[in-house]
């Protein structure tokens, strides 16, 4: 489980990386499917990369039952058109996490699949796990529009029991112009929760083994402290939608034996890591272990991946999608390796280890972001599941985050006590519009936070709101009467309108309408009361005394005594006890920053330039500092797409926790 602290590694990773800063080469874009790392051979080059979840889903379905005292989840069978039972999963034992998985190389001739080369590297090891039933082989569809090839695997007998030693091509397919992809559905796989209403949406759980209807999950390796490690029912409800996806392993990412990635230098013994390249993988408890590829082709041992100083073959070592790996390219040359990545709508999560642990990762978005976004103020505090602040970078028990940039520099940051350091439960959101200062710089009136009530809707034919249309909604603009605004001109801001109800209008706006019959009614105030499509967020295109105009056709006669009609631009959040800092990103501009009070009063310390459209405003509590300077706020520190991050957990009461980050679309 991810619970055991290993304090010594905190010092080890400092030595590991700090000694090589001038040659640091941090991972490529998070989610990218290709990484490259080079070394001149005289000094080690380090790189932090993430493997994510690989490949396409091999199964999608809903949980029919789940264990209350074990890690099993079960799925229903079905019937085909011939009334034969259909099963949700492939052959029993296909997803055995320890099974030996061969590489498969196809050959085509005349547009058809004619042969497969099945290789276990330097040989099948009879002392390790094999398949109990032949796994399914999947061939990609014909790229020339023909039929798809069909292949089945055959298992050996006797000493070769469990080994795929032959195959049968029942159909070679047709019109293949390029060699098809051939994959074996077997070996380590994850279950990933895809129900958006689940509290564990996006979480993955390693499959230990399977039958044709049941998945046995290895919960001990997939949960964090405070979560049950024995009951699948903790994470899965009946009906939870899941998918089964291949797990990234050392072998699947880097290859093995005769298909090892180009440029990787092997060792000659699992005890000798200095003569070859290395990969450091998380143990799930805040510590990392070193793995090396060993070439034993001239001896009786199996060539493959080994944990340093361990004689057990580790080809199937899992690389979890929420944990990065540290690559140490020690020998001269360049290594490029691919990882097939699938996108997910699940929220990004940043893992915080328990006391004494360390967590390495890429920038989780694969795009430029700010430190104040990566660890939002709601995740800072003295609670056991929070990022703990302190007076200085050297304070006892303070947590730190180090950012390893592509320029080879490594800087450490902490959150200083006294600046909104523990009570924020909802982040402040600030509305913004394009810069109205010189060179499109932002000025204080370009940022705004306020709210109030909506008192009326009128149709109008112009953005200024000067030409109201008496004939109901016969106009392309809606004039919204508001109260509570503290600013004279809101044009250019995005305004959110809530809980607007009224009497339904027909399509051409000539009369009110009965929603059930679709018939028009003659008397105003007798149509069906509905929620208006004015509800939502719109850009203010015009503003006058007591009103704003949006480019949206009115669909109701406003009913002021229904619900709580309101408007807001931004949100003050909750829990702020002092002035916070803000930074502007996007909007084609750069450099704007300032402060904002608990009541929403904005000050601009630098207006920047070039904000020709509305930027996003990132608000941070104001306490982020760099270890070398405890005065200047650092919440606006930019983290590039290719930067690596290292979280050091020094809070003695700190438990493992996840920081859920906003979706990229937000």
C-alpha positions as CSV (number, residue, x, y, z in Angstrom):
1,X,0.0,0.0,0.0
2,X,1.0,3.6,-0.4
3,X,1.5,4.3,3.3
4,X,5.1,3.5,4.4
5,X,7.3,6.6,4.7
6,X,10.9,6.3,3.6
7,X,12.7,9.5,4.8
8,X,16.1,8.6,3.5
9,X,14.9,8.9,-0.1
10,X,14.3,12.6,0.4
11,X,18.0,13.2,0.8
12,X,18.8,10.7,-1.9
13,X,16.7,12.4,-4.6
14,X,18.3,15.7,-3.7
15,X,21.7,14.2,-4.3
16,X,20.5,12.3,-7.3
17,X,19.2,15.4,-9.2
18,X,21.1,18.2,-7.7
19,X,24.4,16.7,-8.7
20,X,23.3,16.8,-12.4
21,X,21.5,20.1,-12.7
22,X,23.6,21.4,-15.6
23,X,22.5,18.4,-17.7
24,X,18.9,18.1,-16.5
25,X,16.6,17.2,-19.5
26,X,13.1,17.2,-18.2
27,X,10.2,15.2,-19.7
28,X,8.4,16.2,-22.8
29,X,4.8,17.2,-22.9
30,X,2.7,15.3,-20.4
31,X,0.5,13.0,-22.5
32,X,2.9,13.0,-25.4
33,X,3.6,9.6,-26.9
34,X,7.3,10.1,-27.5
35,X,10.2,11.0,-25.2
36,X,13.8,11.5,-26.0
37,X,16.8,11.6,-23.6
38,X,20.5,12.0,-24.5
39,X,23.8,11.9,-22.7
40,X,27.4,12.6,-23.7
41,X,28.6,9.7,-21.6
42,X,30.7,11.9,-19.3
43,X,27.8,12.7,-16.9
44,X,24.3,11.4,-16.3
45,X,21.3,13.1,-17.9
46,X,18.1,13.0,-15.9
47,X,14.6,13.2,-17.2
48,X,11.2,13.0,-15.5
49,X,8.5,11.5,-17.7
50,X,5.0,10.1,-17.3
51,X,3.8,6.9,-19.1
52,X,0.0,7.6,-18.4
53,X,-2.5,4.9,-19.4
54,X,-1.6,3.1,-22.6
55,X,-3.6,1.8,-25.5
56,X,-7.3,1.5,-26.3
57,X,-9.8,0.0,-23.9
58,X,-10.3,-3.8,-24.4
59,X,-13.6,-3.8,-22.5
60,X,-16.2,-1.3,-21.4
61,X,-19.1,-2.2,-19.1
62,X,-21.1,-1.8,-15.9
63,X,-20.3,-3.5,-12.6
64,X,-23.0,-6.1,-11.7
65,X,-21.8,-6.9,-8.3
66,X,-18.7,-6.1,-6.1
67,X,-17.1,-7.7,-3.2
68,X,-17.7,-6.3,0.3
69,X,-14.7,-8.2,1.8
70,X,-12.5,-8.8,-1.3
71,X,-11.3,-7.0,-4.4
72,X,-13.6,-8.7,-6.9
73,X,-15.9,-7.0,-9.3
74,X,-18.3,-9.1,-11.5
75,X,-20.1,-8.4,-14.8
76,X,-23.1,-9.9,-16.3
77,X,-23.2,-12.5,-19.2
78,X,-25.4,-12.1,-22.2
79,X,-26.9,-14.0,-25.1
80,X,-26.0,-13.8,-28.8
81,X,-28.4,-14.1,-31.8
82,X,-28.1,-17.9,-31.6
83,X,-29.0,-17.9,-27.8
84,X,-25.4,-18.8,-26.9
85,X,-24.0,-17.3,-23.7
86,X,-21.6,-14.4,-24.2
87,X,-19.0,-13.4,-21.7
88,X,-17.7,-9.9,-20.8
89,X,-14.1,-11.0,-20.6
90,X,-11.6,-12.9,-22.5
91,X,-10.1,-16.2,-21.4
92,X,-9.6,-16.8,-17.7
93,X,-6.1,-15.7,-16.7
94,X,-5.6,-13.3,-19.6
95,X,-5.1,-10.4,-17.2
96,X,-2.7,-12.2,-14.8
97,X,-0.4,-9.3,-13.9
98,X,2.6,-11.7,-13.7
99,X,2.2,-13.6,-16.9
100,X,5.0,-13.6,-19.5
101,X,3.8,-11.7,-22.6
102,X,5.7,-12.2,-25.9
103,X,6.2,-9.7,-28.7
104,X,4.4,-10.4,-31.9
105,X,5.6,-9.3,-35.3
106,X,3.3,-9.8,-38.3
107,X,4.1,-10.4,-42.0
108,X,1.9,-9.7,-44.9
109,X,2.0,-10.8,-48.6
110,X,-0.4,-10.0,-51.4
111,X,-2.5,-7.9,-49.1
112,X,-3.0,-10.6,-46.5
113,X,-1.6,-11.6,-43.2
114,X,0.6,-14.7,-43.8
115,X,2.7,-15.2,-40.7
116,X,3.5,-14.1,-37.2
117,X,6.8,-14.1,-35.4
118,X,6.3,-14.7,-31.6
119,X,9.3,-13.9,-29.4
120,X,9.9,-14.3,-25.7
121,X,13.3,-12.4,-26.0
122,X,15.9,-14.9,-25.0
123,X,13.4,-17.6,-24.1
124,X,10.3,-18.6,-22.2
125,X,11.1,-19.1,-18.5
126,X,9.3,-22.2,-17.2
127,X,9.8,-21.0,-13.6
128,X,7.6,-17.9,-14.2
129,X,3.9,-17.5,-14.9
130,X,2.4,-18.5,-18.2
131,X,-1.2,-18.3,-19.6
132,X,-3.7,-20.8,-18.3
133,X,-5.8,-20.3,-21.4
134,X,-4.9,-19.0,-24.8
135,X,-5.4,-15.2,-24.9
136,X,-7.1,-13.4,-27.7
137,X,-5.1,-12.0,-30.6
138,X,-6.5,-8.8,-32.2
139,X,-5.5,-7.7,-35.7
140,X,-6.2,-4.1,-36.8
141,X,-8.7,-3.7,-39.7
142,X,-7.6,-3.7,-43.3
143,X,-6.3,-0.2,-44.3
144,X,-7.3,-0.9,-47.9
145,X,-11.0,-1.5,-47.1
146,X,-10.8,-5.3,-47.2
147,X,-11.6,-7.9,-44.6
148,X,-9.8,-8.1,-41.2
149,X,-7.4,-11.0,-40.5
150,X,-8.3,-13.5,-37.8
151,X,-5.7,-15.3,-35.7
152,X,-5.9,-17.5,-32.6
153,X,-3.0,-18.4,-30.2
154,X,-2.1,-21.9,-29.3
155,X,-0.5,-22.9,-26.0
156,X,2.3,-25.4,-25.6
157,X,2.2,-28.5,-23.5
158,X,4.6,-30.2,-21.0
159,X,7.5,-27.8,-20.2
160,X,6.0,-25.3,-22.5
161,X,2.7,-25.3,-20.8
162,X,1.5,-21.6,-20.6
163,X,3.7,-20.5,-23.5
164,X,2.2,-19.3,-26.7
165,X,4.2,-21.5,-29.0
166,X,2.1,-21.4,-32.2
167,X,-0.8,-19.7,-33.9
168,X,-3.5,-20.4,-36.4
169,X,-4.5,-17.9,-39.1
170,X,-8.1,-18.7,-39.8
171,X,-8.3,-15.7,-42.2
172,X,-5.5,-13.7,-43.6
173,X,-7.8,-10.8,-44.4
174,X,-7.5,-8.8,-47.6
175,X,-6.3,-5.5,-49.1
176,X,-3.7,-4.7,-46.4
177,X,-1.4,-2.1,-47.9
178,X,0.6,-1.7,-44.7
179,X,1.5,-4.2,-42.1
180,X,-1.4,-4.3,-39.5
181,X,-1.0,-3.9,-35.8
182,X,-1.3,-7.2,-34.0
183,X,-1.8,-7.1,-30.2
184,X,-2.3,-9.8,-27.6
185,X,-5.0,-9.2,-25.0
186,X,-3.1,-10.3,-22.0
187,X,-0.7,-9.4,-19.2
188,X,-1.0,-6.4,-16.8
189,X,-4.2,-4.3,-17.2
190,X,-6.0,-1.6,-15.2
191,X,-9.7,-1.1,-14.5
192,X,-10.5,2.6,-14.8
193,X,-13.7,4.2,-13.5
194,X,-15.4,6.2,-16.2
195,X,-18.7,7.1,-14.4
196,X,-18.5,10.8,-14.0
197,X,-20.8,10.8,-11.0
198,X,-18.4,8.5,-9.1
199,X,-16.2,10.0,-6.4
200,X,-13.4,8.0,-7.9
201,X,-13.9,9.0,-11.5
202,X,-10.6,8.5,-13.4
203,X,-9.0,6.3,-10.7
204,X,-7.3,3.1,-11.9
205,X,-6.9,-0.2,-10.2
206,X,-4.5,-3.0,-11.1
207,X,-6.1,-6.3,-12.1
208,X,-4.5,-9.2,-10.4
209,X,-6.2,-12.0,-12.4
210,X,-9.6,-12.7,-14.0
211,X,-12.2,-15.3,-14.9
212,X,-14.6,-14.8,-17.8
213,X,-17.0,-12.8,-15.7
214,X,-14.9,-11.5,-12.7
215,X,-11.9,-9.2,-12.3
216,X,-9.8,-9.7,-9.2
217,X,-8.3,-6.4,-8.3
218,X,-4.9,-5.8,-6.6
219,X,-6.3,-3.2,-4.2
220,X,-3.2,-3.2,-2.0
221,X,-1.1,-1.6,-4.8
222,X,-3.8,0.8,-6.0
223,X,-5.1,2.6,-2.9
224,X,-3.8,5.4,-0.7
225,X,-3.8,5.8,3.1
226,X,-7.3,6.0,4.6
227,X,-8.9,3.9,1.9
228,X,-9.9,0.3,2.5
229,X,-7.5,-2.1,0.9
230,X,-9.8,-5.1,1.0
231,X,-13.2,-4.2,-0.3
232,X,-14.1,-3.4,-3.9
233,X,-17.4,-2.0,-2.6
234,X,-15.4,1.0,-1.3
235,X,-14.8,2.2,-4.8
236,X,-17.4,0.5,-7.0
237,X,-21.2,0.8,-6.8
238,X,-23.4,-1.6,-8.7
239,X,-23.8,0.0,-12.1
240,X,-20.4,1.8,-12.0
241,X,-19.1,2.2,-15.6
242,X,-15.5,1.0,-16.1
243,X,-13.1,0.2,-18.9
244,X,-10.2,-2.2,-19.0
245,X,-7.0,-0.7,-20.4
246,X,-3.5,-2.0,-20.8
247,X,-1.1,-1.0,-18.1
248,X,2.3,0.5,-18.9
249,X,5.2,-1.7,-17.8
250,X,8.9,-1.6,-18.1
251,X,8.7,-4.1,-21.0
252,X,5.9,-2.3,-22.9
253,X,7.5,1.1,-22.6
254,X,11.2,0.3,-23.0
255,X,11.1,-3.1,-24.7
256,X,13.2,-6.0,-23.6
257,X,16.0,-8.3,-24.9
258,X,16.0,-8.2,-28.7
259,X,13.4,-5.4,-29.0
260,X,15.0,-3.0,-26.4
261,X,14.6,0.7,-27.3
262,X,17.4,2.0,-29.5
263,X,20.2,3.6,-27.6
264,X,19.5,2.1,-24.2
265,X,22.6,0.7,-22.6
266,X,22.2,-2.6,-20.7
267,X,24.1,-3.7,-17.6
268,X,25.8,-7.1,-17.3
269,X,24.5,-7.8,-13.8
270,X,21.5,-6.8,-11.7
271,X,24.1,-5.8,-9.1
272,X,25.9,-3.4,-11.4
273,X,23.8,-0.3,-12.2
274,X,26.6,2.1,-13.0
275,X,27.6,0.5,-16.3
276,X,24.2,0.9,-17.9
277,X,21.2,3.2,-18.0
278,X,18.5,3.2,-15.3
279,X,14.9,3.9,-14.6
280,X,13.6,4.9,-11.1
281,X,10.0,3.9,-10.4
282,X,7.8,4.8,-7.4
283,X,7.1,2.1,-4.9
284,X,3.8,3.8,-4.1
285,X,4.8,4.8,-0.7
286,X,6.9,7.9,-1.5
287,X,10.1,6.0,-2.2
288,X,11.7,5.1,-5.5
289,X,13.6,2.0,-6.6
290,X,16.2,1.7,-9.4
291,X,15.6,-0.7,-12.3
292,X,18.1,-1.8,-14.9
293,X,18.0,-3.8,-18.1
294,X,20.5,-6.7,-17.9
295,X,21.9,-8.5,-20.9
296,X,22.3,-12.2,-19.8
297,X,22.4,-13.5,-23.4
298,X,25.8,-15.2,-22.7
299,X,24.6,-16.9,-19.5
300,X,21.8,-19.1,-18.2
301,X,19.9,-16.2,-16.6
302,X,17.0,-14.4,-18.4
303,X,17.8,-11.2,-20.2
304,X,15.3,-8.5,-19.0
305,X,14.5,-5.9,-16.4
306,X,15.7,-6.3,-12.8
307,X,15.3,-4.2,-9.7
308,X,18.8,-3.3,-8.5
309,X,20.3,-5.9,-6.3
310,X,17.4,-8.3,-6.8
311,X,17.6,-11.5,-8.8
312,X,13.9,-11.6,-9.8
313,X,12.9,-10.7,-13.3
314,X,10.7,-7.6,-13.3
315,X,9.6,-7.1,-16.9
316,X,6.0,-6.7,-15.8
317,X,6.7,-3.9,-13.3
318,X,3.8,-1.6,-13.4
319,X,4.1,2.2,-14.2
320,X,1.1,3.8,-12.7
321,X,-0.5,6.7,-14.6
322,X,-0.4,9.1,-11.6
323,X,3.3,8.5,-10.9
324,X,6.2,9.6,-13.0
325,X,9.5,7.8,-13.6
326,X,13.0,9.2,-13.4
327,X,15.2,8.2,-16.3
328,X,19.0,8.2,-15.8
329,X,20.8,8.2,-19.1
330,X,24.3,7.4,-18.0
331,X,26.0,6.2,-21.1
332,X,26.7,8.0,-24.4
333,X,23.8,8.1,-26.9
334,X,20.2,9.0,-27.4
335,X,17.2,7.0,-26.5
336,X,13.7,7.6,-27.9
337,X,10.8,5.6,-26.7
338,X,7.0,5.7,-27.4
339,X,4.0,5.4,-25.2
340,X,0.5,5.2,-26.6
341,X,-1.6,7.5,-24.5
342,X,-5.4,7.7,-24.4
343,X,-7.1,11.0,-23.4
344,X,-9.4,11.1,-20.4
345,X,-12.2,13.5,-19.4
346,X,-11.4,12.6,-15.8
347,X,-9.9,15.4,-13.7
348,X,-6.2,15.6,-13.3
349,X,-5.0,14.6,-9.8
350,X,-1.7,15.5,-8.2
351,X,-0.6,12.9,-5.6
352,X,0.8,14.1,-2.3
353,X,2.6,11.3,-0.4
354,X,2.5,10.8,3.3
355,X,5.2,12.0,5.7
356,X,8.7,11.3,4.5
357,X,7.6,10.6,0.9
358,X,8.5,12.1,-2.4
359,X,6.4,12.3,-5.6
360,X,7.7,13.1,-9.1
361,X,5.5,14.0,-12.1
362,X,5.3,16.0,-15.3
363,X,3.3,19.1,-15.5
364,X,0.0,17.3,-15.5
365,X,-1.6,19.5,-18.2
366,X,1.1,19.4,-20.8
367,X,0.7,23.1,-21.3
368,X,2.0,26.2,-19.5
369,X,0.4,26.8,-16.1
370,X,1.1,28.7,-12.9
371,X,2.3,27.4,-9.5
372,X,-0.8,28.9,-7.9
373,X,-2.9,26.6,-10.2
374,X,-0.9,23.5,-9.7
375,X,-1.4,23.6,-5.9
376,X,-4.5,25.8,-5.4
377,X,-5.0,27.6,-2.1
378,X,-7.8,25.3,-1.1
379,X,-5.1,22.5,-0.8
380,X,-2.8,24.5,1.5
381,X,-3.2,24.3,5.3
382,X,-2.2,22.4,8.4
383,X,-4.6,19.5,8.0
384,X,-3.1,16.1,7.4
385,X,-4.3,16.0,3.8
386,X,-3.1,19.6,3.0
387,X,0.2,21.0,1.7
388,X,1.7,22.4,4.9
389,X,3.0,26.0,5.0
390,X,5.8,27.4,7.2
391,X,7.6,30.6,8.1
392,X,10.7,29.8,5.9
393,X,11.8,27.1,3.5
394,X,13.8,25.5,6.4
395,X,10.9,25.4,8.9
396,X,10.3,22.1,10.6
397,X,7.6,20.1,9.0
398,X,7.1,22.4,6.0
399,X,6.2,20.8,2.6
400,X,8.0,21.9,-0.5
401,X,7.7,21.6,-4.3
402,X,10.7,21.7,-6.6
403,X,10.4,22.5,-10.3
404,X,13.0,21.1,-12.6
405,X,13.0,23.2,-15.8
406,X,14.1,22.5,-19.3
407,X,17.0,25.0,-18.9
408,X,18.6,22.8,-16.3
409,X,17.6,24.9,-13.2
410,X,16.0,23.4,-10.2
411,X,14.1,25.7,-7.8
412,X,12.3,24.9,-4.6
413,X,9.1,26.6,-3.4
414,X,7.2,26.7,-0.2
415,X,4.0,28.4,1.1
416,X,4.6,31.0,3.7
417,X,2.4,31.2,6.8
418,X,0.2,34.3,7.3
419,X,-1.1,34.6,3.7
420,X,-4.5,32.9,3.5
421,X,-2.7,29.7,4.6
422,X,-5.4,27.4,5.7
423,X,-9.0,28.6,5.7
424,X,-9.8,28.8,1.9
425,X,-12.5,26.4,1.0
426,X,-13.6,27.9,-2.3
427,X,-11.3,29.7,-4.7
428,X,-12.0,33.3,-5.7
429,X,-12.8,33.8,-9.4
430,X,-12.2,37.2,-11.0
431,X,-13.9,38.4,-14.2
432,X,-11.7,40.1,-16.8
433,X,-11.9,41.7,-20.2
434,X,-9.4,42.9,-22.7
435,X,-6.9,45.5,-21.6
436,X,-8.0,49.1,-21.8
437,X,-4.7,50.7,-20.9
438,X,-1.9,51.8,-23.2
439,X,-0.6,48.9,-25.3
440,X,-3.6,46.9,-24.1
441,X,-2.4,46.8,-20.6
442,X,-4.8,45.7,-17.8
443,X,-6.1,48.4,-15.5
444,X,-8.1,48.0,-12.3
445,X,-11.4,48.4,-14.1
446,X,-10.6,45.5,-16.4
447,X,-11.0,43.1,-13.5
448,X,-14.2,42.8,-11.6
449,X,-16.0,40.7,-9.0
450,X,-19.6,41.4,-8.0
451,X,-23.1,40.1,-8.0
452,X,-26.7,41.2,-7.7
453,X,-30.3,40.6,-8.7
454,X,-32.0,40.6,-12.1
455,X,-35.2,42.8,-12.2
456,X,-36.4,42.7,-15.8
457,X,-35.8,41.4,-19.3
458,X,-36.6,43.4,-22.5
459,X,-35.9,42.6,-26.2
460,X,-33.8,45.2,-28.1
461,X,-32.5,45.5,-31.6
462,X,-29.1,47.0,-30.8
463,X,-26.1,46.4,-28.5
464,X,-26.5,49.7,-26.8
465,X,-30.0,48.8,-25.5
466,X,-31.5,52.0,-26.8
467,X,-34.0,50.5,-29.1
468,X,-36.3,48.2,-27.2
469,X,-38.7,46.0,-29.1
470,X,-42.2,46.1,-27.7
471,X,-43.4,43.1,-29.6
472,X,-42.2,40.5,-27.1
473,X,-38.9,38.8,-28.2
474,X,-38.6,40.1,-31.7
475,X,-35.0,41.2,-31.4
476,X,-31.5,39.7,-31.4
477,X,-30.5,41.3,-28.1
478,X,-31.8,41.1,-24.6
479,X,-31.6,44.1,-22.2
480,X,-31.2,42.7,-18.7
481,X,-32.0,45.1,-15.8
482,X,-29.7,44.5,-12.9
483,X,-29.1,45.9,-9.4
484,X,-26.1,45.8,-7.2
485,X,-23.3,46.7,-9.7
486,X,-20.5,48.8,-8.3
487,X,-19.0,49.5,-11.8
488,X,-20.4,51.9,-14.4
489,X,-19.4,49.9,-17.5
490,X,-19.4,46.1,-17.7
491,X,-19.0,45.8,-21.5
492,X,-16.6,43.0,-22.4
493,X,-17.1,41.0,-19.2
494,X,-18.7,37.6,-19.1
495,X,-21.8,37.7,-16.9
496,X,-23.6,34.7,-15.5
497,X,-27.4,34.9,-15.3
498,X,-29.2,32.5,-12.9
499,X,-32.7,31.3,-12.0
500,X,-34.6,33.3,-14.6
501,X,-38.2,32.2,-15.1
502,X,-41.1,33.6,-17.0
503,X,-44.1,33.0,-19.2
504,X,-43.1,31.0,-22.3
505,X,-43.1,32.9,-25.6
506,X,-43.7,31.2,-29.0
507,X,-40.9,31.1,-31.6
508,X,-41.7,34.4,-33.3
509,X,-42.4,36.2,-30.0
510,X,-45.9,37.4,-30.9
511,X,-47.7,35.6,-28.0
512,X,-47.2,33.6,-24.9
513,X,-47.5,29.8,-25.2
514,X,-48.8,26.7,-23.5
515,X,-45.9,24.3,-23.2
516,X,-48.1,21.2,-23.1
517,X,-50.3,21.9,-26.1
518,X,-48.0,24.3,-28.1
519,X,-51.0,26.7,-28.5
520,X,-50.7,30.4,-28.1
521,X,-52.6,32.2,-25.4
522,X,-54.2,35.6,-25.8
523,X,-53.7,37.0,-22.4
524,X,-50.3,38.0,-21.1
525,X,-49.3,36.3,-18.0
526,X,-51.2,33.0,-18.8
527,X,-48.5,31.2,-20.7
528,X,-46.6,28.3,-19.1
529,X,-43.9,29.3,-16.6
530,X,-40.5,28.0,-17.7
531,X,-36.8,28.5,-17.1
532,X,-35.4,30.9,-19.7
533,X,-32.5,30.2,-22.0
534,X,-31.0,33.5,-20.8
535,X,-29.7,31.4,-17.9
536,X,-26.0,30.8,-18.5
537,X,-22.9,32.9,-19.2
538,X,-22.8,35.6,-21.8
539,X,-20.5,38.3,-22.9
540,X,-21.8,41.8,-22.1
541,X,-22.0,43.7,-25.4
542,X,-23.6,46.9,-24.0
543,X,-24.1,48.6,-20.7
544,X,-26.1,51.5,-19.4
545,X,-27.4,52.8,-16.1
546,X,-28.9,49.8,-14.4
547,X,-28.7,47.4,-17.3
548,X,-26.5,45.2,-19.4
549,X,-27.1,43.9,-23.0
550,X,-26.3,40.4,-24.2
551,X,-26.6,39.0,-27.7
552,X,-29.3,36.4,-27.0
553,X,-32.9,36.5,-28.0
554,X,-35.4,36.6,-25.2
555,X,-37.7,33.6,-24.8
556,X,-39.9,34.5,-21.8
557,X,-41.9,37.3,-20.3
558,X,-40.0,37.9,-17.1
559,X,-41.7,36.8,-13.9
560,X,-39.8,38.6,-11.0
561,X,-41.5,36.7,-8.2
562,X,-40.4,33.3,-9.3
563,X,-37.1,31.9,-7.9
564,X,-34.2,34.1,-7.1
565,X,-33.2,35.8,-10.4
566,X,-29.6,36.9,-10.1
567,X,-26.3,37.8,-11.9
568,X,-22.7,37.5,-11.1
569,X,-19.3,38.3,-12.6
570,X,-16.7,36.2,-10.8
571,X,-17.0,34.9,-7.2
572,X,-15.4,36.1,-4.0
573,X,-14.9,32.5,-2.9
574,X,-14.9,31.5,0.8
575,X,-12.3,31.5,3.6
576,X,-10.0,34.3,2.6
577,X,-8.7,36.2,5.6
578,X,-6.5,38.7,3.8
579,X,-5.4,40.2,0.5
580,X,-4.6,37.6,-2.2
581,X,-2.5,37.8,-5.3
582,X,-3.6,37.5,-8.9
583,X,-1.9,36.9,-12.3
584,X,-3.3,37.1,-15.8
585,X,-2.7,34.3,-18.3
586,X,-3.8,34.1,-21.9
587,X,-5.7,36.9,-23.7
588,X,-2.6,37.3,-26.0
589,X,-0.9,39.4,-23.3
590,X,1.8,39.0,-20.8
591,X,3.0,40.4,-17.4
592,X,-0.2,41.6,-15.7
593,X,-0.4,40.9,-11.9
594,X,-1.7,42.5,-8.7
595,X,-3.7,42.0,-5.5
596,X,-7.3,41.6,-4.6
597,X,-9.0,42.1,-1.2
598,X,-11.5,39.8,0.4
599,X,-14.2,42.1,-0.8
600,X,-13.1,42.1,-4.4
601,X,-11.2,45.4,-4.7
602,X,-8.5,45.0,-7.3
603,X,-5.1,46.6,-7.4
604,X,-2.8,46.4,-10.4
605,X,1.0,46.2,-9.6
606,X,1.9,45.6,-13.3
607,X,-0.6,46.0,-16.1
608,X,1.5,44.0,-18.6
609,X,0.7,44.5,-22.3
610,X,-1.0,42.9,-25.3
611,X,-4.3,41.8,-23.7
612,X,-6.4,42.1,-26.8
613,X,-8.9,39.6,-25.5
614,X,-10.0,38.6,-22.0
615,X,-7.3,36.8,-20.1
616,X,-7.9,34.2,-17.4
617,X,-7.2,35.5,-13.9
618,X,-5.5,33.0,-11.5
619,X,-5.9,33.9,-7.8
620,X,-3.5,32.5,-5.3
621,X,-3.6,33.1,-1.5
622,X,-0.3,35.0,-1.9
623,X,1.9,32.9,0.2
624,X,4.1,31.1,-2.4
625,X,7.8,31.9,-2.0
626,X,11.0,30.6,-3.6
627,X,13.4,29.2,-1.0
628,X,16.1,31.8,-2.0
629,X,13.7,34.8,-1.4
630,X,11.0,34.9,1.2
631,X,9.5,38.2,0.2
632,X,8.3,38.2,-3.5
633,X,5.0,36.2,-4.1
634,X,5.6,33.3,-6.5
635,X,2.1,32.1,-7.2
636,X,2.6,33.3,-10.8
637,X,5.7,31.2,-11.4
638,X,5.2,29.6,-14.8
639,X,5.6,25.9,-15.1
640,X,6.3,25.0,-18.7
641,X,4.7,22.0,-20.5
642,X,8.0,20.1,-20.3
643,X,8.8,20.8,-16.7
644,X,9.1,18.1,-14.0
645,X,8.0,18.6,-10.4
646,X,9.0,17.0,-7.2
647,X,6.8,17.2,-4.0
648,X,8.6,16.7,-0.7
649,X,6.3,15.7,2.1
650,X,7.9,16.9,5.4
651,X,4.7,17.4,7.5
652,X,5.0,14.8,10.2
653,X,1.3,14.4,10.4
654,X,0.8,14.4,6.6
655,X,-1.2,11.6,5.0
656,X,-1.4,10.6,1.4
657,X,-3.9,12.7,-0.5
658,X,-4.9,13.8,-4.0
659,X,-5.2,17.4,-5.2
660,X,-7.9,17.4,-7.8
661,X,-7.1,19.9,-10.5
662,X,-9.5,21.7,-12.8
663,X,-10.2,20.2,-16.2
664,X,-8.2,21.6,-19.1
665,X,-11.4,23.1,-20.6
666,X,-11.8,25.2,-17.4
